[in-house]
Amino acid sequence: MSTELDHELGESIALDAETARGRGRARMLGSMRSAPPWAGAIVGIVLIVLVWWAISAIFFARSQAVPYPSSVAVALVRDLADPVFWSAIGNTAAAAGWGYLWGNVIAFALAFLVLLVPWLDGLATQLAVVCSCVPLTAIGPIVAIMTQVGSHATSIFLAAISVVFTSVVGALLGLRAASRSQLDLVRAYGGGALTELIKVRLVAALPSIFAALKIAAPAAFLGSVLGEYYLLNVDSGLGIQLLAAQSDNASVRLWALAFTCAGVAGFAYWAIGAIGRLVSPWSSGEAR
């Protein structure tokens, strides 16, 4: 009898312990879910830096091809105090901006033409796919020898061609997402394809358009950086500085410039996303 009681008591204690552990895990998961989004970002950054430091210390302690995070941070701080560095960012960003503008003008023109003239759908899609499939490293030298020496035309062209496919697809998806009942209402009142486009389709397409623009912004900047590899008689730009650091085998400088490019591209992504949330707050569930 006492043996059975001891057995039941042991099972009860084990069950209570398991229940307590389950509640502890539930509380931990609940606290993780309720944590603000930036907390996860901070944890991720810390983990990346720790892994980066470990790789540098274990595998590249002598060559420093992968430098320590502290060395790159010091180089970044030093660069931020250098006017030449900001001039390089400005020149690259200006070329990226012009390419971003022209690429999106072409993309939206193609998307609007498809809506107004549906049989152009195949042609517009093929042009967008060609822009996406053309290797930038192959077309860059060709554009460079066709443009004026000393201009940033190659950077602008590569930035423009980098955004066409994304913007065409995003714009077409958005413009075709309009409510059928709203389109029927416009037709019932005598409106045509152009009225549908302005009154209904553009409003419905805003979330998709801004999603495409958000993705295209970093692509334009990185295309501009790549274009600077082929410029002639141009001595200012992040791509130019990357080439100089590579020729000097300055690994810390290369990593600092790489993080600068990533930071500017990430800022462009965030800025376009913020504008999109402001223009179309309903797409993120926010109140107007």
BAKOLVO-770765 format. One line per 10 residues: number of its first residue (from 0); for each residue x, y, z of N, C-alpha, C. Coordinates in steps of 0.1 Angstrom, whole numbers, always signed. Example, Ala and Ser with C-alpha at 12.3 -4.5 7.8 and 13.67 -1.06 7.14 Angstrom:
<pakes>
0 = +132:-57:+78:+123:-45:+78:+132:-33:+78  +128:-22:+71:+137:-11:+71:+129:+0:+79
</pakes>
This chain:
<pakes>
0 = +8:-12:+0:+0:+0:+0:+9:+13:+0  +19:+13:+9:+27:+24:+10:+35:+26:-3  +38:+15:-10:+46:+15:-22:+37:+22:-33  +24:+19:-34:+16:+25:-44:+14:+40:-41  +13:+43:-28:+12:+58:-24:+24:+65:-28  +36:+59:-25:+49:+66:-29:+50:+68:-44  +45:+57:-52:+45:+58:-66:+36:+69:-71  +24:+70:-66:+14:+81:-70:+20:+94:-66  +26:+95:-54:+32:+108:-50:+43:+112:-59  +51:+103:-64:+62:+106:-73:+57:+111:-86
10 = +46:+104:-91:+40:+108:-104:+34:+122:-103  +28:+125:-91:+22:+138:-89:+33:+149:-89  +44:+146:-82:+55:+156:-81:+61:+158:-95  +63:+147:-103:+68:+148:-116:+59:+156:-125  +45:+154:-124:+36:+161:-132:+36:+176:-129  +36:+179:-116:+37:+193:-111:+49:+200:-117  +61:+193:-116:+73:+198:-121:+72:+201:-136  +67:+191:-144:+65:+193:-158:+56:+205:-162  +45:+206:-154:+35:+217:-156:+42:+230:-153  +50:+231:-142:+58:+243:-139:+67:+247:-150
20 = +74:+237:-156:+84:+239:-167:+76:+244:-179  +64:+238:-182:+56:+242:-193:+52:+257:-192  +47:+260:-179:+43:+274:-177:+55:+284:-179  +67:+279:-174:+79:+288:-176:+82:+290:-190  +81:+279:-198:+84:+281:-213:+73:+290:-219  +60:+288:-215:+50:+297:-221:+52:+311:-217  +56:+314:-205:+59:+328:-201:+70:+333:-209  +81:+325:-211:+92:+330:-219:+88:+333:-233  +80:+324:-239:+76:+326:-253:+67:+338:-254  +58:+340:-244:+50:+351:-243:+57:+364:-242
30 = +68:+365:-234:+76:+377:-233:+83:+380:-246  +88:+369:-253:+95:+371:-265:+85:+377:-276  +73:+372:-276:+63:+377:-286:+59:+391:-283  +59:+394:-270:+54:+408:-267:+66:+418:-267  +78:+414:-270:+89:+423:-271:+88:+431:-283  +93:+444:-282:+92:+453:-294:+101:+448:-305  +97:+451:-318:+105:+446:-329:+120:+450:-329  +123:+461:-323:+137:+465:-323:+146:+456:-314  +139:+450:-304:+147:+441:-295:+153:+429:-303  +145:+423:-312:+150:+412:-320:+161:+417:-329
40 = +159:+429:-335:+170:+435:-343:+183:+436:-336  +182:+441:-324:+194:+443:-316:+201:+430:-313  +193:+420:-309:+198:+406:-306:+205:+401:-318  +199:+402:-330:+205:+397:-342:+218:+404:-346  +218:+417:-344:+231:+425:-346:+242:+420:-337  +239:+418:-324:+249:+413:-315:+254:+400:-319  +245:+391:-323:+249:+377:-327:+258:+378:-339  +255:+386:-349:+263:+388:-361:+277:+393:-357  +277:+403:-349:+291:+408:-345:+299:+398:-338  +293:+390:-329:+300:+379:-322:+306:+369:-332
50 = +297:+365:-341:+302:+355:-351:+313:+361:-360  +311:+373:-364:+321:+380:-372:+334:+381:-364  +334:+385:-352:+346:+385:-344:+353:+372:-343  +345:+361:-340:+350:+348:-339:+357:+343:-352  +351:+346:-363:+356:+342:-376:+369:+349:-379  +370:+362:-375:+382:+370:-377:+393:+365:-368  +390:+362:-356:+400:+357:-346:+405:+343:-349  +397:+334:-354:+400:+320:-356:+407:+318:-369  +401:+323:-380:+405:+320:-393:+414:+330:-400  +413:+343:-396:+420:+354:-403:+428:+363:-394
60 = +433:+356:-383:+441:+364:-373:+453:+370:-379  +459:+364:-389:+472:+369:-395:+469:+378:-406  +462:+373:-416:+459:+381:-428:+450:+393:-426  +441:+391:-417:+430:+401:-414:+422:+405:-427  +421:+395:-436:+412:+396:-447:+398:+399:-442  +394:+393:-431:+382:+396:-424:+386:+403:-411  +386:+416:-411:+391:+424:-399:+382:+423:-388  +387:+427:-376:+379:+427:-364:+368:+438:-365  +356:+436:-360:+346:+446:-360:+350:+460:-355  +358:+459:-344:+363:+472:-338:+371:+480:-348
70 = +380:+473:-356:+388:+480:-366:+379:+487:-377  +369:+479:-381:+360:+485:-391:+352:+497:-386  +348:+496:-373:+341:+507:-367:+349:+519:-366  +362:+518:-362:+371:+529:-361:+373:+535:-375  +374:+527:-386:+376:+532:-399:+363:+540:-404  +351:+535:-400:+339:+542:-403:+338:+555:-397  +341:+556:-384:+341:+569:-377:+351:+579:-383  +363:+574:-387:+373:+583:-393:+367:+588:-406  +361:+579:-414:+356:+583:-427:+344:+593:-426  +336:+592:-416:+325:+601:-414:+329:+615:-411
80 = +342:+617:-407:+347:+630:-404:+354:+636:-416  +354:+629:-428:+362:+632:-439:+352:+638:-450  +353:+651:-454:+344:+656:-464:+345:+649:-478  +357:+643:-481:+358:+636:-493:+349:+624:-494  +348:+617:-482:+339:+606:-481:+325:+609:-483  +320:+621:-478:+306:+625:-480:+304:+629:-494  +314:+635:-500:+313:+639:-514:+312:+626:-523  +319:+615:-520:+317:+603:-527:+303:+597:-526  +298:+597:-513:+284:+593:-511:+274:+601:-519  +276:+614:-519:+267:+623:-526:+267:+621:-541
90 = +279:+619:-547:+280:+616:-562:+274:+603:-565  +276:+593:-557:+270:+580:-560:+255:+580:-559  +251:+587:-548:+236:+588:-545:+229:+596:-556  +236:+606:-561:+230:+615:-571:+228:+606:-584  +238:+599:-588:+237:+590:-600:+226:+580:-598  +225:+574:-586:+215:+564:-583:+201:+570:-583  +200:+583:-578:+187:+590:-579:+182:+592:-593  +191:+597:-601:+187:+599:-615:+183:+585:-622  +191:+575:-620:+188:+562:-625:+175:+557:-620  +172:+559:-607:+160:+554:-601:+148:+562:-607
100 = +150:+575:-609:+139:+582:-616:+136:+578:-630  +146:+577:-638:+144:+573:-652:+139:+558:-653  +145:+549:-645:+140:+535:-645:+125:+534:-642  +121:+541:-632:+107:+540:-628:+98:+547:-637  +102:+558:-644:+94:+564:-654:+92:+554:-665  +102:+547:-670:+101:+537:-680:+91:+526:-676  +93:+521:-663:+85:+510:-658:+71:+514:-657  +68:+526:-652:+54:+530:-650:+47:+533:-664  +55:+538:-673:+50:+541:-686:+46:+527:-693  +54:+517:-691:+51:+504:-697:+38:+498:-690
110 = +37:+500:-677:+26:+494:-670:+13:+501:-674  +13:+515:-675:+1:+522:-679:-3:+519:-693  +7:+517:-702:+4:+513:-716:-3:+500:-717  +1:+491:-708:-5:+477:-708:-19:+478:-704  -22:+487:-694:-36:+489:-690:-45:+495:-700  -39:+505:-708:-47:+512:-718:-47:+504:-731  -36:+496:-734:-36:+488:-746:-32:+474:-742  -41:+465:-738:-38:+452:-733:-29:+443:-741  -30:+445:-754:-22:+436:-763:-7:+439:-762  -3:+450:-755:+11:+453:-753:+17:+445:-740
120 = +9:+437:-734:+13:+430:-722:+25:+422:-724  +25:+414:-735:+36:+405:-737:+49:+413:-740  +48:+424:-748:+60:+432:-751:+66:+438:-738  +57:+444:-730:+62:+451:-718:+68:+441:-708  +62:+429:-707:+68:+419:-698:+82:+414:-703  +83:+412:-716:+95:+408:-722:+106:+418:-720  +103:+431:-722:+113:+442:-720:+117:+442:-705  +108:+440:-696:+112:+440:-682:+121:+428:-679  +118:+416:-684:+126:+404:-682:+140:+406:-688  +141:+412:-699:+154:+415:-706:+162:+424:-697
130 = +156:+434:-691:+163:+443:-682:+168:+436:-670  +160:+426:-665:+164:+418:-653:+175:+408:-657  +175:+403:-669:+184:+392:-672:+198:+397:-678  +198:+409:-682:+211:+414:-688:+221:+415:-677  +233:+409:-678:+243:+410:-668:+249:+424:-668  +248:+431:-656:+253:+444:-655:+268:+445:-658  +275:+435:-653:+290:+435:-655:+294:+434:-670  +284:+429:-678:+287:+427:-693:+283:+440:-700  +272:+446:-696:+268:+458:-703:+274:+471:-699  +280:+470:-687:+287:+482:-681:+298:+488:-690
140 = +308:+479:-694:+318:+484:-703:+313:+490:-716  +303:+483:-722:+297:+488:-734:+291:+502:-733  +284:+504:-722:+278:+517:-720:+289:+527:-717  +300:+523:-711:+310:+533:-707:+317:+538:-720  +320:+530:-730:+326:+534:-742:+317:+542:-751  +304:+541:-748:+294:+549:-757:+291:+562:-751  +295:+565:-739:+292:+578:-732:+304:+587:-731  +301:+599:-727:+312:+609:-727:+321:+606:-715  +334:+608:-717:+344:+606:-707:+342:+617:-696  +342:+612:-683:+341:+621:-672:+326:+623:-667
150 = +317:+616:-674:+303:+617:-669:+299:+605:-661  +288:+606:-654:+283:+594:-646:+272:+587:-653  +272:+588:-666:+261:+582:-674:+260:+567:-672  +272:+560:-671:+272:+546:-669:+265:+542:-656  +268:+549:-645:+262:+547:-632:+247:+549:-633  +243:+560:-640:+229:+563:-641:+222:+552:-649  +228:+547:-660:+222:+537:-668:+220:+524:-660  +231:+519:-654:+230:+507:-646:+220:+508:-634  +219:+520:-628:+209:+521:-618:+195:+521:-623  +193:+527:-635:+180:+526:-641:+175:+512:-645
160 = +185:+505:-652:+181:+492:-656:+179:+482:-645  +185:+485:-633:+183:+477:-621:+169:+477:-615  +161:+487:-619:+148:+489:-612:+137:+486:-621  +139:+485:-634:+128:+484:-643:+119:+472:-641  +125:+460:-639:+118:+448:-638:+109:+448:-625  +115:+452:-614:+108:+452:-601:+96:+462:-602  +98:+474:-607:+88:+484:-608:+76:+480:-618  +80:+474:-629:+70:+470:-638:+61:+459:-632  +67:+449:-626:+59:+438:-620:+50:+444:-609  +56:+452:-600:+48:+458:-589:+37:+466:-593
170 = +40:+475:-604:+29:+484:-609:+18:+476:-615  +21:+466:-623:+11:+458:-630:+2:+450:-620  +9:+444:-610:+1:+437:-600:-8:+446:-592  -3:+458:-589:-12:+468:-582:-23:+473:-591  -20:+476:-603:-31:+482:-612:-41:+472:-615  -38:+459:-614:-48:+449:-617:-55:+444:-605  -52:+450:-593:-58:+446:-581:-71:+454:-578  -75:+463:-586:-86:+471:-584:-99:+463:-583  -108:+467:-575:-121:+460:-573:-129:+460:-585  -135:+449:-589:-143:+448:-601:-156:+456:-600
180 = -161:+457:-588:-174:+464:-586:-171:+479:-588  -159:+484:-584:-156:+498:-586:-154:+501:-601  -147:+492:-608:-145:+494:-622:-159:+494:-629  -168:+485:-625:-181:+485:-632:-189:+498:-629  -187:+503:-617:-194:+516:-614:-189:+527:-623  -175:+528:-625:-170:+538:-634:-175:+536:-648  -176:+524:-653:-182:+522:-666:-196:+526:-667  -204:+523:-656:-218:+526:-656:-220:+541:-657  -211:+549:-652:-212:+563:-654:-206:+569:-666  -202:+560:-675:-196:+564:-688:-181:+566:-688
190 = -174:+562:-678:-160:+564:-678:-153:+553:-687  -141:+557:-692:-134:+548:-700:-122:+542:-693  -112:+537:-701:-100:+530:-695:-92:+540:-687  -91:+553:-693:-82:+563:-686:-88:+567:-673  -102:+569:-673:-109:+572:-660:-107:+561:-650  -108:+549:-654:-106:+537:-645:-92:+538:-639  -82:+541:-648:-68:+542:-643:-66:+552:-633  -72:+564:-635:-69:+575:-626:-78:+574:-613  -90:+571:-615:-100:+571:-603:-99:+559:-594  -96:+547:-600:-97:+535:-593:-84:+527:-592
200 = -78:+524:-603:-66:+516:-603:-54:+521:-596  -51:+534:-598:-40:+540:-591:-41:+540:-576  -53:+542:-571:-55:+542:-557:-53:+528:-551  -59:+518:-558:-57:+504:-554:-43:+499:-556  -35:+505:-565:-22:+501:-568:-11:+507:-558  -15:+517:-550:-4:+524:-542:+4:+514:-533  -2:+505:-526:+6:+496:-517:+16:+488:-525  +11:+482:-537:+21:+474:-545:+31:+483:-551  +28:+495:-556:+37:+503:-562:+48:+507:-552  +44:+511:-540:+54:+515:-530:+63:+503:-525
210 = +57:+491:-525:+65:+479:-522:+75:+477:-533  +72:+479:-545:+82:+478:-556:+92:+489:-556  +88:+501:-553:+97:+512:-552:+107:+510:-540  +102:+504:-529:+110:+502:-518:+121:+492:-521  +118:+482:-528:+128:+472:-532:+138:+477:-543  +132:+486:-552:+140:+491:-563:+151:+501:-558  +148:+508:-547:+158:+518:-542:+172:+513:-539  +173:+502:-531:+187:+497:-529:+193:+491:-542  +184:+486:-551:+190:+481:-564:+195:+492:-572  +189:+503:-572:+194:+515:-580:+207:+520:-574
220 = +208:+520:-561:+221:+525:-555:+232:+515:-557  +230:+502:-556:+241:+493:-558:+244:+492:-573  +234:+494:-582:+238:+495:-596:+246:+507:-599  +244:+518:-592:+252:+530:-594:+266:+528:-589  +268:+521:-578:+281:+518:-573:+289:+509:-583  +282:+499:-589:+288:+490:-599:+292:+498:-611  +283:+508:-615:+286:+515:-627:+299:+523:-626  +303:+527:-613:+315:+535:-611:+327:+527:-614  +326:+514:-614:+338:+506:-617:+343:+508:-632  +334:+514:-640:+337:+515:-655:+338:+529:-659
230 = +337:+539:-650:+338:+553:-653:+352:+557:-657  +354:+566:-666:+367:+571:-670:+368:+586:-666  +380:+590:-660:+382:+603:-656:+372:+609:-646  +368:+600:-637:+359:+603:-626:+366:+599:-613  +369:+608:-604:+377:+605:-592:+369:+605:-579  +356:+606:-580:+348:+607:-568:+336:+598:-568  +334:+589:-558:+323:+580:-558:+327:+568:-549  +317:+561:-544:+320:+550:-535:+326:+538:-543  +322:+537:-556:+328:+526:-564:+343:+529:-567  +346:+542:-569:+360:+546:-571:+368:+543:-559
240 = +363:+546:-547:+370:+543:-535:+372:+528:-532  +362:+521:-536:+363:+506:-535:+374:+501:-543  +375:+506:-556:+386:+502:-564:+400:+505:-559  +401:+518:-553:+413:+522:-547:+417:+513:-535  +407:+510:-527:+411:+502:-515:+414:+488:-519  +408:+483:-530:+412:+469:-535:+426:+469:-540  +429:+479:-548:+443:+480:-553:+454:+481:-543  +450:+487:-531:+459:+489:-520:+459:+477:-510  +450:+468:-513:+448:+456:-504:+445:+461:-490  +437:+471:-489:+433:+477:-476:+419:+470:-472
250 = +421:+459:-465:+409:+451:-462:+399:+459:-452  +405:+466:-442:+396:+473:-433:+389:+484:-440  +395:+491:-449:+389:+502:-457:+378:+496:-466  +381:+484:-472:+371:+477:-480:+358:+474:-472  +360:+468:-461:+349:+465:-452:+341:+477:-448  +348:+488:-445:+341:+500:-441:+333:+506:-452  +338:+505:-464:+331:+510:-476:+319:+501:-479  +321:+488:-477:+310:+478:-480:+298:+481:-470  +301:+484:-457:+291:+487:-448:+284:+500:-451  +292:+509:-456:+287:+522:-460:+276:+521:-471
260 = +280:+513:-481:+271:+510:-492:+258:+503:-487  +260:+493:-478:+248:+486:-473:+240:+496:-464  +246:+505:-457:+239:+514:-449:+230:+524:-457  +236:+529:-468:+229:+539:-476:+218:+532:-484  +220:+520:-489:+210:+512:-495:+198:+509:-485  +202:+505:-473:+192:+502:-463:+184:+514:-459  +190:+526:-459:+183:+538:-456:+173:+542:-467  +177:+540:-479:+168:+542:-491:+156:+533:-490  +158:+520:-486:+147:+511:-485:+138:+516:-474  +143:+520:-462:+135:+524:-451:+127:+537:-455
270 = +134:+546:-462:+128:+559:-465:+116:+558:-474  +118:+550:-485:+107:+547:-494:+95:+540:-487  +99:+531:-478:+88:+524:-470:+81:+533:-461  +88:+543:-455:+81:+552:-446:+72:+561:-454  +76:+566:-466:+67:+574:-475:+55:+566:-479  +57:+553:-482:+46:+544:-486:+36:+543:-475  +41:+541:-463:+31:+540:-451:+24:+553:-449  +30:+565:-452:+24:+578:-450:+13:+580:-461  +16:+576:-473:+7:+578:-485:-4:+568:-485  -2:+556:-481:-12:+546:-481:-12:+538:-468
280 = -17:+545:-457:-16:+539:-444:-25:+526:-443  -36:+525:-451:-44:+514:-450:-37:+501:-454  -26:+502:-461:-19:+489:-465:-12:+483:-454  -10:+490:-443:-3:+484:-431:-13:+484:-419  -26:+486:-422:-36:+485:-411:-36:+497:-402  -30:+508:-405:-30:+520:-397:-42:+528:-401  -47:+536:-391:-58:+545:-394:-54:+557:-402  -63:+562:-410:-60:+574:-418:-59:+586:-408
</pakes>
